[in-house]
Structures are given as structure tokens and as C-alpha cells.
Amino acid sequence: MSHEKLRIIHCFRSPVGGIFRHVRDLIDQHHSQGHELGILCDSLTGSDYENQLFEQIRPKLALGLERIPMRRSIGPSDLKAIYQTYKTFKNLQPDIIHSHGAKGGAYARIIGSWLRVSGSSVARLYCPHGGSIHYEKGSLKGRLFFTLERAMERMTDRLIFVSGYEEKGYIEKIGKPRCATSLVYNGLSPSEFVDVENEKDVTDFLYIGMMRDLKGPDVFLSALEKILASGKKVTAHFVGDGPDKEAYIARINSSALKDVVTIHSAMPARIAFAKARAVVVPSRAESMPYIVLEAIGAGKPIICSNVGGIPEILKDEVEALVEPGNADDLTHAMEAMMQNSDAANQAALRKSKLQNRFSVEKMASDIMGAYRLSI
């Protein structure tokens, strides 16, 4: 089946952030090769921005776009959602079910296994994208989800990891995989390796991403407060949507940040990059974040938490990495960035090193190779 066109369904919960970007990239690449593609995901999350993204890729979805309520936590509503998903998959008769994230991975692998019992030869692939691996090993939730992940391996034909960190975390917390595995880095398109020029009224810093504590926007705000408290001037843009955004907005509006932070809804990353001299990624947990790749590809100076697969991107550039969740450490790095006259040249060098290692063409080719090996 090395040249046969495949019927591929991507199943995931929340159509936001890196997972959604990853899926859209694969759809773009694999559609151009003639494969038939579809998406099943949650209908309760996402904003107007994500709806626009769906409309852009809808013409490439020969197997359709199905959105059903798919809540983050496990509950009785999952039974109805799984049944709806089963009916959809049974009608579409996919060759590949590629699931992403813990909830999407559970739905897809359970249903894929039911289909196999009824005679289908569908291959079940699962990419955690961090997911359950972010839980602490000794926590009650962690033990529960790690046990579930271990059990789900029996319904998995191949695990796909997007970083060495994710693969190592899986082995340490869940165990050595008992199914086949692949390591495939995320990648950027050639157009994303073009510098973004700053707007005329550019600010010092940009946070862009999910508005939830896991991604560290609260740490970013704390660092800005500390810089202001020291008597220095600083300005920033704050871009994104998410469950904790209202709390962040209230914090900004009730403090000195109100005069220096401009708040935006989610927008394309390259539009946001033009608004600031440097990008800050203050996450407490990550797997292989696209925003780091995108910022480097755009030629932006960057400060990141030393978490997940980010060190695999930046390698030995310890000066660009800070301790996750530590506002003091982030403050010092941001103050140093404001004084760094060589930041643009450093960003250009970082970009040239990245270009050959993280391409969307290589990512899609490696994923297709994983599909072929799993059939």
C-alpha cells in the first residue's frame, strides 16, 4: 500500500492551539498528495478565529468535519459522544484514525477497536501532545490517567511523539510502550521562515497563546509588574483566548498594567509578531510548542521556559531559557533582553539553524511513513 491513497480521520478534543495547528498542517500536506481527510472534534471550544480556520480547510475535508460535545473531564456525556463518533467512523470507513491528546485518543482508539472487531482493518495511531504526561507521577489524577493510558496501548497500533521529552516522559510515567512508536518533530512551511517586520508603534514584549495558567500568562504579567515596580518602562501585547482570560483581564485592569498592556483576542501568530520586539513563552508545561518555532522562523528574539521539548529546539542556548513558573527569573531575562543590542542578530542565527531541522514537508512525510507502517 506504499502508493495507495488513504482515508484518514483526525480525532481530537479542543480545536485550539498547537494540536489544531498540527492537524491543519497535516491536512494541507496530505490533501495535496490526494488522500481523503476528515476531522472529528469538540463543538464546545474554539472561538470565531478557530471557526475561520475551519472554513479555510473545509474544502480539503473529503470525509467531512464533525463536531460534537466532547468535555475535558470524564463523565456520562462521553457515552453518548462515543456512540455518535462510532456511527460517524463506521460510515466513513477510514484506513487511518489519527488521534491527538488524551480525550481524542481515548475516543478514537476505543472506536477503532470496535471497528476492527466488525472486520475493519483501520489503523489506530495516537499522539499524546503532552496530554496525560503533564500530570505529576505521584498525584491521584496522574496515577488514574497513566493507568488508563497503559490500558489503551492494547488498542494502539502506533504511538507518535512530537518531542524526545514527550517520549521520555511517557516511558518514565506510563512505561515502555508495548506498541510501535515514531518520533516526529513539528515543522514550519517555507513562508514561515520569512522575517516579520515590526509595526511602527512596536512594544517590548508579546505573549501569544492559550489563556490558562499552564501556559504561564500569569507569570508574564508578574514579570511585567516587577519591571514596572523597579522604575523601568515596559510595554506589551497580550494575545489569545482561554478559560482564565477574564481573570487576567481583571488583574490587568486593576493594576499599573492597565496602561502598558494591550489585550487582544486570538489572531494569526505572524500578525501578532509584528506588534512586539520580542516574544515570551512562559509555559509551565509543553511538549513541542509551535509558537516557539513560529517566533524563531519569523526572526523574533525569544525568551522561553525550560520545559518540555523547548530545549530540543534551542539546544545549548541557555540564555534564552528560564525556570518555569519563576517570575523573578523571567523578569531578569526580560530586562536583559531590553538591554541586548545584539538580540536581532542572535535571532537571525537561531533561525538559520532551525530551518533544516523543522520543516512541515519532513513532518508530513514522516507521519505518512508511520501510517504506512501501521496498516
PyMOL commands that set and color helices and strands:
alter all, ss='L'
color gray80, all
select helices_A, chain A and resi 17-32+48-60+77-92+102-117+131-134+140-155+164-173+190-193+213-215+217-229+245-253+256-259+269-273+290-297+310-314+318-320+327-339+343-354+360-374
alter helices_A, ss='H'
color red, helices_A
select strands_A, chain A and resi 7-12+36-42+64-68+96-100+123-127+158-161+180-183+203-208+236-239+261-264+276-281+302-305+321-322
alter strands_A, ss='S'
color yellow, strands_A
deselect
rebuild
show_as cartoon
